Amino acid sequence: MTFTLNLPSDVEREVLAEAQAKGKSLDEWVREVLIARATFGRGSFSPRKSRLWELREGLTLGDASIKELIR
């Protein structure tokens, strides 16, 4: 399927930057996002970790890591 999507310029910059940060073309990135959205909950796609989960990795609170506190 091919379609045209008109986005505000600031949104376009954001999604393009995210795609580039992941080493993907904008087409690849949009395709993956749409497939993840369409298949979420059907068991055929493993959703990525939540952003909060990613942010807590490597953080510490005194001598205890955040990971240890969550467990």
mmCIF file as Biopython writes it, N, C-alpha, C and O atoms, coordinates in Angstrom:
data_model
#
loop_
_atom_site.group_PDB
_atom_site.id
_atom_site.type_symbol
_atom_site.label_atom_id
_atom_site.label_alt_id
_atom_site.label_comp_id
_atom_site.label_asym_id
_atom_site.label_entity_id
_atom_site.label_seq_id
_atom_site.pdbx_PDB_ins_code
_atom_site.Cartn_x
_atom_site.Cartn_y
_atom_site.Cartn_z
_atom_site.occupancy
_atom_site.B_iso_or_equiv
_atom_site.auth_seq_id
_atom_site.auth_asym_id
_atom_site.pdbx_PDB_model_num
ATOM 1   N N  . MET A ? 1  ? 0.846  -1.166  0.000  1.0 0.0 1  A 1 
ATOM 2   C CA . MET A ? 1  ? 0.000  0.000   0.000  1.0 0.0 1  A 1 
ATOM 3   C C  . MET A ? 1  ? 0.894  1.233   0.000  1.0 0.0 1  A 1 
ATOM 4   O O  . MET A ? 1  ? 1.913  1.279   0.690  1.0 0.0 1  A 1 
ATOM 5   N N  . THR A ? 2  ? 0.510  2.198   -0.760 1.0 0.0 2  A 1 
ATOM 6   C CA . THR A ? 2  ? 1.230  3.461   -0.813 1.0 0.0 2  A 1 
ATOM 7   C C  . THR A ? 2  ? 0.263  4.578   -0.488 1.0 0.0 2  A 1 
ATOM 8   O O  . THR A ? 2  ? -0.870 4.582   -0.969 1.0 0.0 2  A 1 
ATOM 9   N N  . PHE A ? 3  ? 0.703  5.531   0.328  1.0 0.0 3  A 1 
ATOM 10  C CA . PHE A ? 3  ? -0.148 6.679   0.628  1.0 0.0 3  A 1 
ATOM 11  C C  . PHE A ? 3  ? 0.720  7.891   0.903  1.0 0.0 3  A 1 
ATOM 12  O O  . PHE A ? 3  ? 1.923  7.777   1.134  1.0 0.0 3  A 1 
ATOM 13  N N  . THR A ? 4  ? 0.086  9.056   0.874  1.0 0.0 4  A 1 
ATOM 14  C CA . THR A ? 4  ? 0.760  10.312  1.166  1.0 0.0 4  A 1 
ATOM 15  C C  . THR A ? 4  ? 0.228  10.817  2.491  1.0 0.0 4  A 1 
ATOM 16  O O  . THR A ? 4  ? -0.979 10.812  2.733  1.0 0.0 4  A 1 
ATOM 17  N N  . LEU A ? 5  ? 1.125  11.246  3.332  1.0 0.0 5  A 1 
ATOM 18  C CA . LEU A ? 5  ? 0.753  11.739  4.653  1.0 0.0 5  A 1 
ATOM 19  C C  . LEU A ? 5  ? 1.310  13.149  4.797  1.0 0.0 5  A 1 
ATOM 20  O O  . LEU A ? 5  ? 2.523  13.350  4.724  1.0 0.0 5  A 1 
ATOM 21  N N  . ASN A ? 6  ? 0.443  14.111  4.999  1.0 0.0 6  A 1 
ATOM 22  C CA . ASN A ? 6  ? 0.866  15.501  5.186  1.0 0.0 6  A 1 
ATOM 23  C C  . ASN A ? 6  ? 0.923  15.794  6.675  1.0 0.0 6  A 1 
ATOM 24  O O  . ASN A ? 6  ? -0.097 15.764  7.364  1.0 0.0 6  A 1 
ATOM 25  N N  . LEU A ? 7  ? 2.120  16.076  7.164  1.0 0.0 7  A 1 
ATOM 26  C CA . LEU A ? 7  ? 2.338  16.335  8.583  1.0 0.0 7  A 1 
ATOM 27  C C  . LEU A ? 7  ? 2.805  17.767  8.791  1.0 0.0 7  A 1 
ATOM 28  O O  . LEU A ? 7  ? 3.424  18.356  7.906  1.0 0.0 7  A 1 
ATOM 29  N N  . PRO A ? 8  ? 2.510  18.327  9.956  1.0 0.0 8  A 1 
ATOM 30  C CA . PRO A ? 8  ? 3.108  19.622  10.284 1.0 0.0 8  A 1 
ATOM 31  C C  . PRO A ? 8  ? 4.630  19.481  10.267 1.0 0.0 8  A 1 
ATOM 32  O O  . PRO A ? 8  ? 5.162  18.418  10.587 1.0 0.0 8  A 1 
ATOM 33  N N  . SER A ? 9  ? 5.318  20.539  9.898  1.0 0.0 9  A 1 
ATOM 34  C CA . SER A ? 9  ? 6.773  20.445  9.731  1.0 0.0 9  A 1 
ATOM 35  C C  . SER A ? 9  ? 7.490  20.019  11.005 1.0 0.0 9  A 1 
ATOM 36  O O  . SER A ? 9  ? 8.485  19.298  10.930 1.0 0.0 9  A 1 
ATOM 37  N N  . ASP A ? 10 ? 7.012  20.446  12.173 1.0 0.0 10 A 1 
ATOM 38  C CA . ASP A ? 10 ? 7.683  20.047  13.413 1.0 0.0 10 A 1 
ATOM 39  C C  . ASP A ? 10 ? 7.515  18.554  13.678 1.0 0.0 10 A 1 
ATOM 40  O O  . ASP A ? 10 ? 8.441  17.908  14.170 1.0 0.0 10 A 1 
ATOM 41  N N  . VAL A ? 11 ? 6.354  18.000  13.362 1.0 0.0 11 A 1 
ATOM 42  C CA . VAL A ? 11 ? 6.127  16.562  13.536 1.0 0.0 11 A 1 
ATOM 43  C C  . VAL A ? 11 ? 6.977  15.787  12.542 1.0 0.0 11 A 1 
ATOM 44  O O  . VAL A ? 11 ? 7.554  14.754  12.881 1.0 0.0 11 A 1 
ATOM 45  N N  . GLU A ? 12 ? 7.052  16.280  11.331 1.0 0.0 12 A 1 
ATOM 46  C CA . GLU A ? 12 ? 7.881  15.630  10.311 1.0 0.0 12 A 1 
ATOM 47  C C  . GLU A ? 12 ? 9.334  15.566  10.759 1.0 0.0 12 A 1 
ATOM 48  O O  . GLU A ? 12 ? 9.982  14.530  10.609 1.0 0.0 12 A 1 
ATOM 49  N N  . ARG A ? 13 ? 9.852  16.658  11.304 1.0 0.0 13 A 1 
ATOM 50  C CA . ARG A ? 13 ? 11.238 16.677  11.793 1.0 0.0 13 A 1 
ATOM 51  C C  . ARG A ? 13 ? 11.442 15.646  12.912 1.0 0.0 13 A 1 
ATOM 52  O O  . ARG A ? 13 ? 12.455 14.949  12.945 1.0 0.0 13 A 1 
ATOM 53  N N  . GLU A ? 14 ? 10.470 15.560  13.825 1.0 0.0 14 A 1 
ATOM 54  C CA . GLU A ? 14 ? 10.579 14.628  14.946 1.0 0.0 14 A 1 
ATOM 55  C C  . GLU A ? 14 ? 10.609 13.173  14.477 1.0 0.0 14 A 1 
ATOM 56  O O  . GLU A ? 14 ? 11.463 12.400  14.913 1.0 0.0 14 A 1 
ATOM 57  N N  . VAL A ? 15 ? 9.687  12.798  13.596 1.0 0.0 15 A 1 
ATOM 58  C CA . VAL A ? 15 ? 9.655  11.397  13.166 1.0 0.0 15 A 1 
ATOM 59  C C  . VAL A ? 15 ? 10.855 11.062  12.292 1.0 0.0 15 A 1 
ATOM 60  O O  . VAL A ? 15 ? 11.371 9.945   12.345 1.0 0.0 15 A 1 
ATOM 61  N N  . LEU A ? 16 ? 11.296 12.011  11.498 1.0 0.0 16 A 1 
ATOM 62  C CA . LEU A ? 16 ? 12.488 11.782  10.689 1.0 0.0 16 A 1 
ATOM 63  C C  . LEU A ? 16 ? 13.713 11.606  11.584 1.0 0.0 16 A 1 
ATOM 64  O O  . LEU A ? 16 ? 14.544 10.733  11.334 1.0 0.0 16 A 1 
ATOM 65  N N  . ALA A ? 17 ? 13.827 12.428  12.618 1.0 0.0 17 A 1 
ATOM 66  C CA . ALA A ? 17 ? 14.953 12.311  13.552 1.0 0.0 17 A 1 
ATOM 67  C C  . ALA A ? 17 ? 14.921 10.969  14.270 1.0 0.0 17 A 1 
ATOM 68  O O  . ALA A ? 17 ? 15.966 10.349  14.466 1.0 0.0 17 A 1 
ATOM 69  N N  . GLU A ? 18 ? 13.729 10.510  14.668 1.0 0.0 18 A 1 
ATOM 70  C CA . GLU A ? 18 ? 13.634 9.213   15.353 1.0 0.0 18 A 1 
ATOM 71  C C  . GLU A ? 18 ? 14.022 8.077   14.412 1.0 0.0 18 A 1 
ATOM 72  O O  . GLU A ? 18 ? 14.725 7.147   14.810 1.0 0.0 18 A 1 
ATOM 73  N N  . ALA A ? 19 ? 13.568 8.153   13.177 1.0 0.0 19 A 1 
ATOM 74  C CA . ALA A ? 19 ? 13.927 7.122   12.200 1.0 0.0 19 A 1 
ATOM 75  C C  . ALA A ? 19 ? 15.437 7.090   11.982 1.0 0.0 19 A 1 
ATOM 76  O O  . ALA A ? 19 ? 16.046 6.021   11.979 1.0 0.0 19 A 1 
ATOM 77  N N  . GLN A ? 20 ? 16.027 8.246   11.802 1.0 0.0 20 A 1 
ATOM 78  C CA . GLN A ? 20 ? 17.472 8.328   11.578 1.0 0.0 20 A 1 
ATOM 79  C C  . GLN A ? 20 ? 18.248 7.830   12.789 1.0 0.0 20 A 1 
ATOM 80  O O  . GLN A ? 20 ? 19.279 7.175   12.637 1.0 0.0 20 A 1 
ATOM 81  N N  . ALA A ? 21 ? 17.764 8.134   13.987 1.0 0.0 21 A 1 
ATOM 82  C CA . ALA A ? 21 ? 18.433 7.676   15.206 1.0 0.0 21 A 1 
ATOM 83  C C  . ALA A ? 21 ? 18.426 6.154   15.300 1.0 0.0 21 A 1 
ATOM 84  O O  . ALA A ? 21 ? 19.319 5.562   15.907 1.0 0.0 21 A 1 
ATOM 85  N N  . LYS A ? 22 ? 17.434 5.529   14.709 1.0 0.0 22 A 1 
ATOM 86  C CA . LYS A ? 22 ? 17.342 4.070   14.706 1.0 0.0 22 A 1 
ATOM 87  C C  . LYS A ? 22 ? 18.000 3.456   13.474 1.0 0.0 22 A 1 
ATOM 88  O O  . LYS A ? 22 ? 17.970 2.240   13.286 1.0 0.0 22 A 1 
ATOM 89  N N  . GLY A ? 23 ? 18.602 4.314   12.627 1.0 0.0 23 A 1 
ATOM 90  C CA . GLY A ? 23 ? 19.297 3.826   11.440 1.0 0.0 23 A 1 
ATOM 91  C C  . GLY A ? 23 ? 18.353 3.332   10.356 1.0 0.0 23 A 1 
ATOM 92  O O  . GLY A ? 23 ? 18.703 2.446   9.576  1.0 0.0 23 A 1 
ATOM 93  N N  . LYS A ? 24 ? 17.155 3.908   10.310 1.0 0.0 24 A 1 
ATOM 94  C CA . LYS A ? 24 ? 16.152 3.460   9.348  1.0 0.0 24 A 1 
ATOM 95  C C  . LYS A ? 24 ? 15.718 4.617   8.462  1.0 0.0 24 A 1 
ATOM 96  O O  . LYS A ? 24 ? 15.830 5.786   8.830  1.0 0.0 24 A 1 
ATOM 97  N N  . SER A ? 25 ? 15.221 4.259   7.287  1.0 0.0 25 A 1 
ATOM 98  C CA . SER A ? 25 ? 14.612 5.283   6.449  1.0 0.0 25 A 1 
ATOM 99  C C  . SER A ? 25 ? 13.261 5.625   7.060  1.0 0.0 25 A 1 
ATOM 100 O O  . SER A ? 25 ? 12.731 4.862   7.869  1.0 0.0 25 A 1 
ATOM 101 N N  . LEU A ? 26 ? 12.707 6.757   6.681  1.0 0.0 26 A 1 
ATOM 102 C CA . LEU A ? 26 ? 11.398 7.144   7.194  1.0 0.0 26 A 1 
ATOM 103 C C  . LEU A ? 26 ? 10.343 6.109   6.796  1.0 0.0 26 A 1 
ATOM 104 O O  . LEU A ? 26 ? 9.465  5.786   7.596  1.0 0.0 26 A 1 
ATOM 105 N N  . ASP A ? 27 ? 10.421 5.589   5.576  1.0 0.0 27 A 1 
ATOM 106 C CA . ASP A ? 27 ? 9.482  4.559   5.120  1.0 0.0 27 A 1 
ATOM 107 C C  . ASP A ? 27 ? 9.556  3.312   6.006  1.0 0.0 27 A 1 
ATOM 108 O O  . ASP A ? 27 ? 8.526  2.770   6.408  1.0 0.0 27 A 1 
ATOM 109 N N  . GLU A ? 28 ? 10.772 2.863   6.306  1.0 0.0 28 A 1 
ATOM 110 C CA . GLU A ? 28 ? 10.944 1.678   7.160  1.0 0.0 28 A 1 
ATOM 111 C C  . GLU A ? 28 ? 10.371 1.923   8.552  1.0 0.0 28 A 1 
ATOM 112 O O  . GLU A ? 28 ? 9.674  1.074   9.108  1.0 0.0 28 A 1 
ATOM 113 N N  . TRP A ? 29 ? 10.673 3.086   9.103  1.0 0.0 29 A 1 
ATOM 114 C CA . TRP A ? 29 ? 10.230 3.406   10.455 1.0 0.0 29 A 1 
ATOM 115 C C  . TRP A ? 29 ? 8.702  3.467   10.531 1.0 0.0 29 A 1 
ATOM 116 O O  . TRP A ? 29 ? 8.101  2.888   11.435 1.0 0.0 29 A 1 
ATOM 117 N N  . VAL A ? 30 ? 8.079  4.163   9.590  1.0 0.0 30 A 1 
ATOM 118 C CA . VAL A ? 30 ? 6.619  4.269   9.580  1.0 0.0 30 A 1 
ATOM 119 C C  . VAL A ? 30 ? 5.997  2.890   9.407  1.0 0.0 30 A 1 
ATOM 120 O O  . VAL A ? 30 ? 5.012  2.567   10.070 1.0 0.0 30 A 1 
ATOM 121 N N  . ARG A ? 31 ? 6.558  2.082   8.529  1.0 0.0 31 A 1 
ATOM 122 C CA . ARG A ? 31 ? 6.037  0.725   8.315  1.0 0.0 31 A 1 
ATOM 123 C C  . ARG A ? 31 ? 6.080  -0.078  9.614  1.0 0.0 31 A 1 
ATOM 124 O O  . ARG A ? 31 ? 5.101  -0.736  9.965  1.0 0.0 31 A 1 
ATOM 125 N N  . GLU A ? 32 ? 7.204  -0.031  10.329 1.0 0.0 32 A 1 
ATOM 126 C CA . GLU A ? 32 ? 7.330  -0.767  11.587 1.0 0.0 32 A 1 
ATOM 127 C C  . GLU A ? 32 ? 6.340  -0.275  12.636 1.0 0.0 32 A 1 
ATOM 128 O O  . GLU A ? 32 ? 5.741  -1.080  13.349 1.0 0.0 32 A 1 
ATOM 129 N N  . VAL A ? 33 ? 6.163  1.044   12.734 1.0 0.0 33 A 1 
ATOM 130 C CA . VAL A ? 33 ? 5.221  1.610   13.697 1.0 0.0 33 A 1 
ATOM 131 C C  . VAL A ? 33 ? 3.799  1.150   13.377 1.0 0.0 33 A 1 
ATOM 132 O O  . VAL A ? 33 ? 3.055  0.762   14.277 1.0 0.0 33 A 1 
ATOM 133 N N  . LEU A ? 34 ? 3.426  1.192   12.117 1.0 0.0 34 A 1 
ATOM 134 C CA . LEU A ? 34 ? 2.073  0.781   11.734 1.0 0.0 34 A 1 
ATOM 135 C C  . LEU A ? 34 ? 1.848  -0.710  11.948 1.0 0.0 34 A 1 
ATOM 136 O O  . LEU A ? 34 ? 0.777  -1.120  12.395 1.0 0.0 34 A 1 
ATOM 137 N N  . ILE A ? 35 ? 2.848  -1.517  11.633 1.0 0.0 35 A 1 
ATOM 138 C CA . ILE A ? 35 ? 2.721  -2.968  11.853 1.0 0.0 35 A 1 
ATOM 139 C C  . ILE A ? 35 ? 2.608  -3.250  13.350 1.0 0.0 35 A 1 
ATOM 140 O O  . ILE A ? 35 ? 1.789  -4.070  13.765 1.0 0.0 35 A 1 
ATOM 141 N N  . ALA A ? 36 ? 3.423  -2.577  14.161 1.0 0.0 36 A 1 
ATOM 142 C CA . ALA A ? 36 ? 3.358  -2.772  15.612 1.0 0.0 36 A 1 
ATOM 143 C C  . ALA A ? 36 ? 1.984  -2.380  16.134 1.0 0.0 36 A 1 
ATOM 144 O O  . ALA A ? 36 ? 1.416  -3.073  16.979 1.0 0.0 36 A 1 
ATOM 145 N N  . ARG A ? 37 ? 1.457  -1.291  15.644 1.0 0.0 37 A 1 
ATOM 146 C CA . ARG A ? 37 ? 0.129  -0.825  16.070 1.0 0.0 37 A 1 
ATOM 147 C C  . ARG A ? 37 ? -0.960 -1.809  15.655 1.0 0.0 37 A 1 
ATOM 148 O O  . ARG A ? 37 ? -1.879 -2.088  16.424 1.0 0.0 37 A 1 
ATOM 149 N N  . ALA A ? 38 ? -0.852 -2.325  14.449 1.0 0.0 38 A 1 
ATOM 150 C CA . ALA A ? 38 ? -1.880 -3.223  13.918 1.0 0.0 38 A 1 
ATOM 151 C C  . ALA A ? 38 ? -1.833 -4.600  14.571 1.0 0.0 38 A 1 
ATOM 152 O O  . ALA A ? 38 ? -2.863 -5.265  14.679 1.0 0.0 38 A 1 
ATOM 153 N N  . THR A ? 39 ? -0.660 -5.034  15.005 1.0 0.0 39 A 1 
ATOM 154 C CA . THR A ? 39 ? -0.534 -6.390  15.533 1.0 0.0 39 A 1 
ATOM 155 C C  . THR A ? 39 ? -0.450 -6.428  17.053 1.0 0.0 39 A 1 
ATOM 156 O O  . THR A ? 39 ? -0.396 -7.514  17.630 1.0 0.0 39 A 1 
ATOM 157 N N  . PHE A ? 40 ? -0.438 -5.277  17.718 1.0 0.0 40 A 1 
ATOM 158 C CA . PHE A ? 40 ? -0.340 -5.235  19.170 1.0 0.0 40 A 1 
ATOM 159 C C  . PHE A ? 40 ? -1.508 -6.003  19.787 1.0 0.0 40 A 1 
ATOM 160 O O  . PHE A ? 40 ? -2.669 -5.768  19.451 1.0 0.0 40 A 1 
ATOM 161 N N  . GLY A ? 41 ? -1.185 -6.906  20.677 1.0 0.0 41 A 1 
ATOM 162 C CA . GLY A ? 41 ? -2.225 -7.673  21.345 1.0 0.0 41 A 1 
ATOM 163 C C  . GLY A ? 41 ? -2.598 -8.963  20.647 1.0 0.0 41 A 1 
ATOM 164 O O  . GLY A ? 41 ? -3.361 -9.758  21.195 1.0 0.0 41 A 1 
ATOM 165 N N  . ARG A ? 42 ? -2.078 -9.190  19.450 1.0 0.0 42 A 1 
ATOM 166 C CA . ARG A ? 42 ? -2.379 -10.436 18.742 1.0 0.0 42 A 1 
ATOM 167 C C  . ARG A ? 42 ? -1.298 -11.485 18.952 1.0 0.0 42 A 1 
ATOM 168 O O  . ARG A ? 42 ? -1.413 -12.602 18.448 1.0 0.0 42 A 1 
ATOM 169 N N  . GLY A ? 43 ? -0.263 -11.143 19.682 1.0 0.0 43 A 1 
ATOM 170 C CA . GLY A ? 43 ? 0.790  -12.099 19.984 1.0 0.0 43 A 1 
ATOM 171 C C  . GLY A ? 43 ? 1.816  -12.276 18.884 1.0 0.0 43 A 1 
ATOM 172 O O  . GLY A ? 43 ? 2.770  -13.035 19.055 1.0 0.0 43 A 1 
ATOM 173 N N  . SER A ? 44 ? 1.649  -11.601 17.765 1.0 0.0 44 A 1 
ATOM 174 C CA . SER A ? 44 ? 2.602  -11.787 16.674 1.0 0.0 44 A 1 
ATOM 175 C C  . SER A ? 44 ? 3.726  -10.763 16.712 1.0 0.0 44 A 1 
ATOM 176 O O  . SER A ? 44 ? 4.671  -10.854 15.928 1.0 0.0 44 A 1 
ATOM 177 N N  . PHE A ? 45 ? 3.637  -9.801  17.603 1.0 0.0 45 A 1 
ATOM 178 C CA . PHE A ? 45 ? 4.661  -8.769  17.675 1.0 0.0 45 A 1 
ATOM 179 C C  . PHE A ? 45 ? 4.958  -8.504  19.137 1.0 0.0 45 A 1 
ATOM 180 O O  . PHE A ? 45 ? 4.044  -8.343  19.946 1.0 0.0 45 A 1 
ATOM 181 N N  . SER A ? 46 ? 6.215  -8.460  19.469 1.0 0.0 46 A 1 
ATOM 182 C CA . SER A ? 46 ? 6.613  -8.170  20.836 1.0 0.0 46 A 1 
ATOM 183 C C  . SER A ? 46 ? 6.829  -6.667  20.965 1.0 0.0 46 A 1 
ATOM 184 O O  . SER A ? 46 ? 7.782  -6.141  20.390 1.0 0.0 46 A 1 
ATOM 185 N N  . PRO A ? 47 ? 5.975  -5.960  21.701 1.0 0.0 47 A 1 
ATOM 186 C CA . PRO A ? 47 ? 6.154  -4.513  21.811 1.0 0.0 47 A 1 
ATOM 187 C C  . PRO A ? 47 ? 7.456  -4.170  22.506 1.0 0.0 47 A 1 
ATOM 188 O O  . PRO A ? 47 ? 7.911  -4.909  23.379 1.0 0.0 47 A 1 
ATOM 189 N N  . ARG A ? 48 ? 8.052  -3.063  22.127 1.0 0.0 48 A 1 
ATOM 190 C CA . ARG A ? 48 ? 9.315  -2.666  22.739 1.0 0.0 48 A 1 
ATOM 191 C C  . ARG A ? 48 ? 9.067  -2.273  24.180 1.0 0.0 48 A 1 
ATOM 192 O O  . ARG A ? 48 ? 7.937  -1.995  24.580 1.0 0.0 48 A 1 
ATOM 193 N N  . LYS A ? 49 ? 10.140 -2.254  24.953 1.0 0.0 49 A 1 
ATOM 194 C CA . LYS A ? 49 ? 10.032 -1.846  26.347 1.0 0.0 49 A 1 
ATOM 195 C C  . LYS A ? 49 ? 9.475  -0.427  26.408 1.0 0.0 49 A 1 
ATOM 196 O O  . LYS A ? 49 ? 9.687  0.372   25.495 1.0 0.0 49 A 1 
ATOM 197 N N  . SER A ? 50 ? 8.777  -0.126  27.470 1.0 0.0 50 A 1 
ATOM 198 C CA . SER A ? 50 ? 8.285  1.231   27.637 1.0 0.0 50 A 1 
ATOM 199 C C  . SER A ? 50 ? 9.468  2.178   27.798 1.0 0.0 50 A 1 
ATOM 200 O O  . SER A ? 50 ? 10.556 1.766   28.199 1.0 0.0 50 A 1 
ATOM 201 N N  . ARG A ? 51 ? 9.250  3.419   27.490 1.0 0.0 51 A 1 
ATOM 202 C CA . ARG A ? 51 ? 10.311 4.419   27.593 1.0 0.0 51 A 1 
ATOM 203 C C  . ARG A ? 51 ? 10.797 4.532   29.041 1.0 0.0 51 A 1 
ATOM 204 O O  . ARG A ? 51 ? 11.992 4.714   29.273 1.0 0.0 51 A 1 
ATOM 205 N N  . LEU A ? 52 ? 9.891  4.427   30.017 1.0 0.0 52 A 1 
ATOM 206 C CA . LEU A ? 52 ? 10.306 4.487   31.419 1.0 0.0 52 A 1 
ATOM 207 C C  . LEU A ? 52 ? 11.241 3.348   31.771 1.0 0.0 52 A 1 
ATOM 208 O O  . LEU A ? 52 ? 12.213 3.537   32.503 1.0 0.0 52 A 1 
ATOM 209 N N  . TRP A ? 53 ? 10.950 2.167   31.252 1.0 0.0 53 A 1 
ATOM 210 C CA . TRP A ? 53 ? 11.814 1.014   31.515 1.0 0.0 53 A 1 
ATOM 211 C C  . TRP A ? 53 ? 13.206 1.266   30.940 1.0 0.0 53 A 1 
ATOM 212 O O  . TRP A ? 53 ? 14.212 0.934   31.567 1.0 0.0 53 A 1 
ATOM 213 N N  . GLU A ? 54 ? 13.260 1.853   29.749 1.0 0.0 54 A 1 
ATOM 214 C CA . GLU A ? 54 ? 14.549 2.157   29.132 1.0 0.0 54 A 1 
ATOM 215 C C  . GLU A ? 54 ? 15.307 3.200   29.938 1.0 0.0 54 A 1 
ATOM 216 O O  . GLU A ? 54 ? 16.521 3.090   30.110 1.0 0.0 54 A 1 
ATOM 217 N N  . LEU A ? 55 ? 14.602 4.208   30.433 1.0 0.0 55 A 1 
ATOM 218 C CA . LEU A ? 55 ? 15.263 5.285   31.165 1.0 0.0 55 A 1 
ATOM 219 C C  . LEU A ? 55 ? 15.849 4.822   32.490 1.0 0.0 55 A 1 
ATOM 220 O O  . LEU A ? 55 ? 16.873 5.346   32.928 1.0 0.0 55 A 1 
ATOM 221 N N  . ARG A ? 56 ? 15.214 3.846   33.136 1.0 0.0 56 A 1 
ATOM 222 C CA . ARG A ? 56 ? 15.687 3.411   34.445 1.0 0.0 56 A 1 
ATOM 223 C C  . ARG A ? 56 ? 16.955 2.587   34.357 1.0 0.0 56 A 1 
ATOM 224 O O  . ARG A ? 56 ? 17.647 2.442   35.364 1.0 0.0 56 A 1 
ATOM 225 N N  . GLU A ? 57 ? 17.289 2.044   33.201 1.0 0.0 57 A 1 
ATOM 226 C CA . GLU A ? 57 ? 18.470 1.205   33.084 1.0 0.0 57 A 1 
ATOM 227 C C  . GLU A ? 57 ? 19.728 2.024   33.344 1.0 0.0 57 A 1 
ATOM 228 O O  . GLU A ? 57 ? 19.958 3.052   32.707 1.0 0.0 57 A 1 
ATOM 229 N N  . GLY A ? 58 ? 20.524 1.561   34.273 1.0 0.0 58 A 1 
ATOM 230 C CA . GLY A ? 58 ? 21.781 2.228   34.587 1.0 0.0 58 A 1 
ATOM 231 C C  . GLY A ? 58 ? 21.683 3.323   35.629 1.0 0.0 58 A 1 
ATOM 232 O O  . GLY A ? 58 ? 22.712 3.839   36.066 1.0 0.0 58 A 1 
ATOM 233 N N  . LEU A ? 59 ? 20.479 3.697   36.044 1.0 0.0 59 A 1 
ATOM 234 C CA . LEU A ? 59 ? 20.333 4.724   37.064 1.0 0.0 59 A 1 
ATOM 235 C C  . LEU A ? 59 ? 20.589 4.124   38.437 1.0 0.0 59 A 1 
ATOM 236 O O  . LEU A ? 59 ? 20.335 2.942   38.669 1.0 0.0 59 A 1 
ATOM 237 N N  . THR A ? 60 ? 21.092 4.951   39.341 1.0 0.0 60 A 1 
ATOM 238 C CA . THR A ? 60 ? 21.334 4.471   40.703 1.0 0.0 60 A 1 
ATOM 239 C C  . THR A ? 60 ? 20.730 5.437   41.707 1.0 0.0 60 A 1 
ATOM 240 O O  . THR A ? 60 ? 20.509 6.611   41.410 1.0 0.0 60 A 1 
ATOM 241 N N  . LEU A ? 61 ? 20.472 4.926   42.889 1.0 0.0 61 A 1 
ATOM 242 C CA . LEU A ? 61 ? 20.008 5.727   44.007 1.0 0.0 61 A 1 
ATOM 243 C C  . LEU A ? 61 ? 20.890 5.332   45.187 1.0 0.0 61 A 1 
ATOM 244 O O  . LEU A ? 61 ? 20.628 4.342   45.869 1.0 0.0 61 A 1 
ATOM 245 N N  . GLY A ? 62 ? 21.926 6.110   45.414 1.0 0.0 62 A 1 
ATOM 246 C CA . GLY A ? 62 ? 22.910 5.739   46.426 1.0 0.0 62 A 1 
ATOM 247 C C  . GLY A ? 62 ? 23.646 4.497   45.964 1.0 0.0 62 A 1 
ATOM 248 O O  . GLY A ? 62 ? 24.189 4.466   44.860 1.0 0.0 62 A 1 
ATOM 249 N N  . ASP A ? 63 ? 23.667 3.469   46.808 1.0 0.0 63 A 1 
ATOM 250 C CA . ASP A ? 63 ? 24.348 2.223   46.473 1.0 0.0 63 A 1 
ATOM 251 C C  . ASP A ? 63 ? 23.448 1.244   45.727 1.0 0.0 63 A 1 
ATOM 252 O O  . ASP A ? 63 ? 23.930 0.246   45.192 1.0 0.0 63 A 1 
ATOM 253 N N  . ALA A ? 64 ? 22.146 1.518   45.686 1.0 0.0 64 A 1 
ATOM 254 C CA . ALA A ? 64 ? 21.195 0.602   45.040 1.0 0.0 64 A 1 
ATOM 255 C C  . ALA A ? 64 ? 20.840 1.126   43.653 1.0 0.0 64 A 1 
ATOM 256 O O  . ALA A ? 64 ? 20.600 2.319   43.466 1.0 0.0 64 A 1 
ATOM 257 N N  . SER A ? 65 ? 20.812 0.224   42.699 1.0 0.0 65 A 1 
ATOM 258 C CA . SER A ? 65 ? 20.390 0.632   41.359 1.0 0.0 65 A 1 
ATOM 259 C C  . SER A ? 65 ? 18.866 0.684   41.312 1.0 0.0 65 A 1 
ATOM 260 O O  . SER A ? 65 ? 18.191 0.033   42.110 1.0 0.0 65 A 1 
ATOM 261 N N  . ILE A ? 66 ? 18.340 1.444   40.391 1.0 0.0 66 A 1 
ATOM 262 C CA . ILE A ? 66 ? 16.893 1.520   40.210 1.0 0.0 66 A 1 
ATOM 263 C C  . ILE A ? 66 ? 16.348 0.140   39.883 1.0 0.0 66 A 1 
ATOM 264 O O  . ILE A ? 66 ? 15.262 -0.226  40.332 1.0 0.0 66 A 1 
ATOM 265 N N  . LYS A ? 67 ? 17.095 -0.623  39.106 1.0 0.0 67 A 1 
ATOM 266 C CA . LYS A ? 67 ? 16.683 -1.973  38.734 1.0 0.0 67 A 1 
ATOM 267 C C  . LYS A ? 67 ? 16.468 -2.830  39.984 1.0 0.0 67 A 1 
ATOM 268 O O  . LYS A ? 67 ? 15.497 -3.583  40.067 1.0 0.0 67 A 1 
ATOM 269 N N  . GLU A ? 68 ? 17.385 -2.710  40.961 1.0 0.0 68 A 1 
ATOM 270 C CA . GLU A ? 68 ? 17.257 -3.473  42.203 1.0 0.0 68 A 1 
ATOM 271 C C  . GLU A ? 68 ? 16.048 -3.010  43.015 1.0 0.0 68 A 1 
ATOM 272 O O  . GLU A ? 68 ? 15.379 -3.825  43.650 1.0 0.0 68 A 1 
ATOM 273 N N  . LEU A ? 69 ? 15.771 -1.720  42.997 1.0 0.0 69 A 1 
ATOM 274 C CA . LEU A ? 69 ? 14.635 -1.192  43.744 1.0 0.0 69 A 1 
ATOM 275 C C  . LEU A ? 69 ? 13.297 -1.628  43.144 1.0 0.0 69 A 1 
ATOM 276 O O  . LEU A ? 69 ? 12.323 -1.813  43.874 1.0 0.0 69 A 1 
ATOM 277 N N  . ILE A ? 70 ? 13.242 -1.790  41.838 1.0 0.0 70 A 1 
ATOM 278 C CA . ILE A ? 70 ? 12.008 -2.160  41.155 1.0 0.0 70 A 1 
ATOM 279 C C  . ILE A ? 70 ? 11.678 -3.611  41.426 1.0 0.0 70 A 1 
ATOM 280 O O  . ILE A ? 70 ? 10.508 -3.965  41.571 1.0 0.0 70 A 1 
ATOM 281 N N  . ARG A ? 71 ? 12.688 -4.452  41.495 1.0 0.0 71 A 1 
ATOM 282 C CA . ARG A ? 71 ? 12.464 -5.891  41.668 1.0 0.0 71 A 1 
ATOM 283 C C  . ARG A ? 71 ? 11.846 -6.201  42.947 1.0 0.0 71 A 1 
ATOM 284 O O  . ARG A ? 71 ? 11.593 -7.368  43.244 1.0 0.0 71 A 1 
#
